[in-house]
Amino acid sequence: MLHAVEVKPDVYWVGGVDWNERNFHGYTTDRGSTYNAYLIMDEHPTLIDTCKPAFAGELLERVREVVDPACIEHVVANHVEQDHSGALPAICELAPNARIYASAPHGVSGLAAHYGDRNYVPVKTGDTLGIGKRTLSFTQTMMVHWPDNMATYSDIDRILFSNDAFGQHYASSKHFDDEVGLPEVLAQAKKYYANIVMPYSRHVQRALGALEGLDIDVIAPSHGVIWRSHVPEVMEVYERWSSLRPENYAVVVYDSMWHTTEAMAHEILEAFIERGVPARLFDLKANHISDIMTEVLTAKYVAVGSPTLNNGMLPTVAAFLCYLKGLSPKAGWQGRVGIPFGSYGWGTNGPDEVADVLATCGFDLALGTLSHQWIEDAASLEKLQEVVASAVGR
């Protein structure tokens, strides 16, 4: 039996647990994920979101533990993506008279494109829905991370059904932040933010402003565990992450063919450490780009190195930089220092291409491109460390 989980009296988690999900939107989800849906039992039973199509059976079994699905009168679709809406046809088949509410205009048009015309009810920020003793209010959170995103708030319960905001890709038999532990949940939330939400940070700031007047006791996101004991903590880190204020921290990312670029990477790492700047080294052969992006989120210094191969940078470095470029906030990386580096034989195109992408992302490239020809030597590495040290405090 797949059990529903009570979040608050008459409010239940009824979603699906994807224990074996390992890649989502291009980043690794080594702890799986959940597709959270919530059932509110009031005079007019209401379902908040659904789940991936493959997990519709799980959702319906959990709903049936609480109520016959045919009794559902309202369905709120906070987001169109199929990990949120994929079980909507199954719900509609069992509850054909249920009214479906979605953000205007993008939520309505997106659902229609996926599932055909089902007489969706468009809602916008400030609209409300009475379902009995409860009133649900809607806040459009456009571009967090799609145009149709919205959040739903239940006044009596003081629950914010936050959709993709505050989520984590994390599968567990436990469903609340205090059951899993704050360090683990925040780590998963940071990876989720860095790899899904970061490009839209200014929209996150706008959404946080729109939500700040709500009395929030519980945040129920669409993925991962539910926040009930650490709401202030996750609100604080979201404010910090979305501000893009960098920390005094360095990330060094590289790939190498004959170890010269690797030696440069280690020297750059040591330059930061010697001057008291916490730093971390990532060989692209050993680390997934989504794990690296989790560290880039808050790093003031980002050094990226590649040798030249076939008159360009290594494909692994190109893939990382393509990913980085896609996740770069549209306003750029103000206050962040980019350090392109690498080795070459007869052409500097590898490191130069790295520099071009970092500049496009908005990094300050005040040090220029740090290139070395052929094999590293002690004198050149010492000089490299001196140059990088000059970036500290910039």
Beta strands, then each sheet from edge to edge (+ up, - down):
strand 1: 5-8
strand 2: 11-13
strand 3: 16-18
strand 4: 23-24
strand 5: 27-28
strand 6: 33-35
strand 7: 38-40
strand 8: 46-48
strand 9: 74-77
strand 10: 99-103
strand 11: 121-123
strand 12: 128-130
strand 13: 135-140
strand 14: 150-154
strand 15: 159-163
strand 16: 218-221
strand 17: 247-254
strand 18: 279-283
strand 19: 299-305
strand 20: 308-309
strand 21: 312-313
strand 22: 337-344
strand 23: 370-373
sheet 1: 1+ 2- 7+ 8- 9- 10- 11-
sheet 2: 3+ 6-
sheet 3: 4+ 5-
sheet 4: 12+ 13- 14+ 15- 16-
sheet 5: 18+ 17+ 19+ 22+ 23+
sheet 6: 20+ 21-
end
